[in-house]
Structures are given as structure tokens and as C-alpha cells.
């Protein structure tokens, strides 16, 4: 896979959008949570990439970016907290979201 030329912000948005989209449905609350952190232009650009990529590609890109870029432990913990907040944004967490959260937590930690 070619090098990902994302900023850390773009990476974080990719991860959060992947989390929101993992069950193929993004609630209004999940979208609003992410849009509070990024402008609409970046949101739309990254959203398109997340939706076009397969789940396997999503996860591979996340692993690749983490391997190629240094993250402090505090940054990892903040990202995990943001992922959790995306999942809880609409008040419910389904089985797919729980599975993806566990996967993302393992990849990021």
C-alpha cells in the first residue's frame, strides 16, 4: 500500500468516520460529533474515502498510518476516547460497534 499523506487531523477524522460508518449507518448525532471537530470540506473528503474503502482497507490504512507515524500515549488515549464518544453519540451501541471498538482499541494501543 502506498504511503498515506494524511495530517494527524485527517487520520483522526478517518478513524472516527470509520467508527461511525462501521454498521453502515451514521446517525445524525455521530455526524454532528465529528463535524464539531473538523470542517465540512474535510469531513466530506474523508467520508467519501471511508465509504469507498472496504472494511479491510479501512483497518489496513489505520494500522499503516499508526506504524508510519509516532503517537504519544496521551494521543492514543484521546483517540480511543473520541471513538467511544462517536459510538455513544446516538445513545446506543450495537454489536457491530462493540466489535469494531475492540478491534480499533487493539490496533491503537
KATA-V919299 format. One record per helix or strand of 3 or more residues. SS is the DSSP state (~ for helix, > for strand). FROM is the first residue (numbers start at 1). LEN is the number of residues. If there is no record, write none. Layout:
ss=<SS | SS>
from=<FROM | FROM>
len=<LEN | LEN>
//
This chain:
ss=<~ | ~ | ~ | ~ | ~ | ~>
from=<8 | 28 | 40 | 55 | 73 | 95>
len=<14 | 8 | 13 | 14 | 16 | 14>
//
